[in-house]
Amino acid sequence: MSKKDDNNFKNEMETCDDHVTAFNLPKDICPAASTLIEKSDSIPGEAIFTHDFMFLVKRITSTQMNINSEVTDNWAPTDAKRFYVEHNLSQTYQFDETFMDDGKKSINWYFKGRNSKYMRFLAYRWNHNMAFLTYKERIGIALNMRMTDESAEARSHIEIIEKAKLVRDSLNNQLDAWKAETGIPPQLIALLDGVEVSLADMIENGD
């Protein structure tokens, strides 16, 4: 790698790390070269992830889909990635249920020697449609997930505010109706004139 390429790599890595930090994205998407990953975590390079994802895809094709190994033996990572995406393997074959549960189909033997943090990273990427992707591509998916979650939370807050508005308006209309009734003592009318339920009151009382 030339000095220019090395600088570009470092700049891109720094930018990606900044995005992960700024949006509080899961560290599971970070590569071993990221400054957000401790050396003590012993996370291997991206090539190991790709190797394991290749094995997992081929495992599914042979044991779950009865696809002859002659079809997959010469697959490159791009072929396995295409199959993983086209068949939505991240959702139809969740990591733990497919590969780690006890039983005849368990492949705990394959992962012997892999540390627990690496296994967490591997499972997270597999389950969230991030297998075979670059760091930048994984950040893109993580950001989409974050926006979906934030949008749902924002909609929930808006619904609460709208409900609070309706209740507030109803209560204030009741106050106006009481003040308009005949026979109400002047002292009570004077007291009611100083009462108005605000939206802030409604939201605070609803918490």
N, C-alpha and C positions, 0 to 999 in steps of 0.2 A: 504494500500500500504506500503510495507516494505521500509526501508531507501534505500536499494539498488535499488529497483524498482523506488523509487522517484528520485534518482540521475540519473538513466537511462532516465527517462521521461524528466527531466530538460535538460540533455545533448542533447537528441534528439530534443527537442523543440528549444534549442539554435542553434543547427546545421541547422535546418529548417529555423529559423529566419535569420540566416546568409546568406542562399541561396537566400531568398526573397530580402534581402537588396542588396546583391552583384549583382544580375541580375535585380534589379528594377522590381520585379514581383508585381502584384496588391495585395493590402492588403486584398482584398475580399476573398482570399483563406486562410487567417490566422484564427486560432481558438481564442476563447476568452482568452485562457491561454497564448497566444503569447505576448512577450514583445512589439511587434509592434502595439498592440491594446490598446488604452487608455481605462481605466475603465469607463470614462465618455461616451464612445461609447455605453455602455450597450449592448454589444453583448452577447447573451446567449451561453450556452455550446453546444457541438456537438449533444447532445441528442435531443435538440429542433429542430435543422436542420433536423435530421433524422426523427423526428416525422412529421414535415411539409412536407418533401419529400414523406413520406409514404402517407400522405393525398392527395398530388397532383397527385401521380401516380394512386391511387385508384379513384380519381376524374375523371381522363382521362379514365380509364377502364370502369367506369359506364356511364359517360355522352357522351363520344366520340366513344367508341368502343362497347358499349352495352354488356359488360361482366357482368354476374350475380354476385352480391355481395357475393354469397355463395362461389364463386371461390377465392375471394380475402380477405374475412373476417379473415382468419387465416394466412395470409401472414406474414412472418417475414421480417425484413429489407433486408435480402439477396434475398428474392423472389422479392420484389419490385425493388431492384437494378438490378436484372437479367432482369426483364421486361423493365425497363427504358433503359438499354443498348441495349437489343435485338431489341427493337422497335424504337431506336434512338429518344427517346422522347425529348431530348435536342434541336433537330433541327426541328422535325416535329410539336412540340408544344412549341413554344417560350413563355417565361414566361409572359411578359406583354400582348401579344395578346391573350393568352389562358386564363389567370386567372384574369387580372386586367382591361381589357377594359370594358367600360360600356356596359351593356346588360344583358340578362337573364343568361348567363354563367359566369358572373363576380362573384368572390368570395371575394370581398373586405371585406365582413362581417367576413370572417374567420380570416383575418389578423388584425382585430381591436385590437389595443393595441400594435402591433409590431412597433418598431421604424423604421424610414426611413433608417437608416444605415444597420440595420439587413435585411430589405427588399432588399436593394441593394446587400448585400452579398448573400442572398438566390437566387435572380434572376441571379446573375453572375455565381454562381456555377451550377445552373440548366441549363443555356444556354450554358455552356462550358463543359458539360459532366462530371461534378464534383460531382453530387449528390451522397450521400452515401459513398464518398471516405474519406480516412484519409488525414491528413495534408501532409504527405510525398507523397501520391498518387496525390494530387492536385498540388503539386510543380512539379511533373513529367510532368503532362499535361501542366502546365504553361510554363515550360522550352521548351517543344516541340513546343508550340505556338510561343515562343520567337525565337527559332531557325528557324522556318519557315519564320517569319517576317524578321529576319536578313539575311537569305539566299536570299530572294526576293530583299532586298535592295542591297545586295552585287552584285547580278546579274545585277541590274540596273546600278550600278557604273561601272561594267566591260563593259557593253554595251556602256556606254558613253566613256570610255577609248578607246575601239576598234574603235568607230566612229571617235574619235579625232585623232587616229593614221592614219586612212585612209585620213582624211582631211589634216593632217600635211604632209604626204608623197606626196599627190597630189600637195600641194602648193610648197614643196621643188623641186618636179620634174618640175613644171612650171618655177621656178627660174633657174634651170639647163638648161632648154630649151631656156629661154631668153638669158642666158649668151652665149649659143652656136650659137645664130643667128649672121649672118654677118651684118656688118654695125652698130653694137652697139658701141657707143662711149666708149673708154677705161676707162673714168672716171666713167661711169655707171656700167661697168663690175666690177671695183674695189669696187664700193659701194655694188653691189649685192654679191660679195664674202664675205662680212661681214654679210650677212643676212641668217639666217636659222631659220625656224619656229620650235620651240620645242614643245614636248607634253605638257609640263607645260603651255606654252603660250595658247595652244588650250583649255585646260581644264579651265584655269582661265578666258579666254574670253567667254567661254560657260556658266559660272555661272551667 
